[in-house]
Amino acid sequence: MRAMLSRLRHMLVKEFIQVLRDKRTRFLLLGPPVIQMVVFGYAATLEIKHVPMAVLDYDQSQASRELVSRFEGSRYFDVRYRLTDRRQVADLIDRGEVTMAVEIDAGFARLLGKGETAHAQVIVDASNSNTALVGLGYLNEVAGSYAREYQLASLSRTAPLAAGGLPTIVLDKRPWYNTDMSSQWFFVPGVIGNLMLVIVMTLTAVSVVREREIGTLEQIMVTPIRRSEFILGKTIPFFLIGGLDATLISAVGTFWFKVPLRGSVWVLALGTVLFLLGALGIGLFISTVSATQQQAMVTSFFFIMPAIIFSGFGSPISSMPTFLQYLTLLNPMRYFQTVLRSVYLKGVGIDVLWPQMAGMAAIGIFMLSVSVLRFHKSLE
Amino acid sequence: MKEGESPIAVRGLTKSFPGVRAVDGLTFSVERGEIFGLVGPDGAGKTTTMRMLAGVLTPEAGEVRVAGCDLVKDPEGAKQRVSYMPQRFGLYEELTVDENIRFYARLFQVKGKACEERAARLLAGAGMSEFRGRLAGKLSGGMKQKLGLVCALIHTPEVILLDEPTNGVDPVSRREFWAILYSLLGEGVSILTTTSYLDEAERCHRIALLHEGRLLFCDTPAALKANFAGQVLSIVTGDPRPVASLLEGRPGVGSVMVVGDGLHVVVDDPARVAQLKNELAAAGVTASIEAVAPTVEDLFVEAVRRGKG
């Protein structure tokens, strides 16, 4: 037992010297994660503002100009072009100069004046379906509110009494956890998860195979070290570095982006620890089965991409086909994303998050055990 | 280890890789205080043999006993008493000389004063005492190899396995390397080394020639030379290559090898000298021919030729 601990301790000393001796490596472990956290925190957003648009007003009436000025007044749209010819629209959309074009037919004001339905056509670049959908929604809202006001104004002229009592339904919105519905609040905790995954996976994926490449693995094999001691010696340093990175980037999320940390720091820490176990386990597994560092890097890349996509980071898991939803149960990122967002925004505790914690613990223990068993003190 | 048991005893050792039988029924043993050389061309199975003896490769068939331990049953059993130095010793380049030594020492539970004394003595023997604080990555090739040896010896092993330890090492470092090996023999160790330098093979107590996974012969260099069937002729001539092709395949002529500015030719009978002189004269070549004692290289080349024939 004492021999085991002593061997493990010297494995760790060696690993830390290797990692921390070089100034550049030291920076690489802490600098990029923090920088990326700041940059991604700003960039990862679903909000749609300042959609460039063109207006083609064939009517040139007071009513049509009023509608266009409503678009201009909205922070969602930038009216960049006022066109006179329909053929210009296709060119602007092709070149990506505008995302939407609104065409108001001649006779718009006349039809409205007669109390009939007036038409305006919207052409939208739907190659980004999300922007198109949200943009159309905003456009509809602006046009709808203008239509309601127009109705009220004309009603108050023709039947002043009826105008006051027009029946309507109003939905009072009560967004819980994120009152302003800031998508930054949604994404920043998610980005923490993504960064952790990338850091830990890339570090551990090359760890064992690197020793294989430089020939130290063959040397280690002829010493009395046990394989569990070796694997632990490889795991613990990256576990600690991962924990340090997690603390730093969570601090950026909390103090820089002001995402409220409503739950317990300790619940968040427990979730992070359990997630790290899984990520380390998978990284080590890749490292023990790879023949070269390059192979390990490519393999971990092929893991990281789906792990993020099937985690609910961007698109919700509930929108995926049922089969894929079951598959996400094997993805530690899926649980970690839930833990991050729930602890940050909802402030819930273990009583709610225990299934996620259990899932991550199971994956972590399983993958670490598989790595130890898969690693043989043999060159075959 | 039982009294009288050889520290390394191999019997019928066999190992195949897909498509090749790398080691084929190898049998030999190495005694205490002996340096045993495994000699052979690339691909002869030397490294595979070493790896099986080191317990990092599982034999397919045969018995391997190292330091009294049956490696087929218990590949981990002998590790504390065995040292293995692969062709490229795995040093951590980011660690200093001292840190590398300490790391390997601790994995073997060597510590404290014992470790310090052993490290100091080995480093002094390697002429590296003043480089203890240098990063291993900043050492020259010969120094790296010597540091590898120091790390491999730090736990005072009984059996030392060296796989081409002096490959690519300068002559001065090679001499120091061998001096360290000889000094270890006083501790009663057994050393098994592979080498492709035939002058090094001469320094071994016994050598074994390995060819295509099989042992061609095994004895002391002196006995091998004494029992050599045939006579080596040294032929000195201006341009040896055309002469070599002239002599190859002639009756009574065995292997023909270009050595420096002359040839070593193996013939079945010393009396062939006159015949060769006539043949060369007929071809218009002036050359001096002299009977010489065989070198290990001659044994080696002739044995490989006969093995093929």
Interface residues (C-beta under 8 A of the other chain):
Chain A: A3 S6 R7 R9 H10 M11 V13 K14 I17 Q18 R21 D22 E211 I214 G215 T216 L217 E218 Q219 I220 M221 V222 T223 P224 I225 K377 S378 L379 E380
Chain B: R51 A54 G55 V56 L57 T58 P75 E76 K79 Q80 V82 S83 Y84 P86 R88 F89 G90 L91 Y92 E93 E94 L95 E99 R102 F103 Y104 R106 L107 F108 Q109 K111 C151
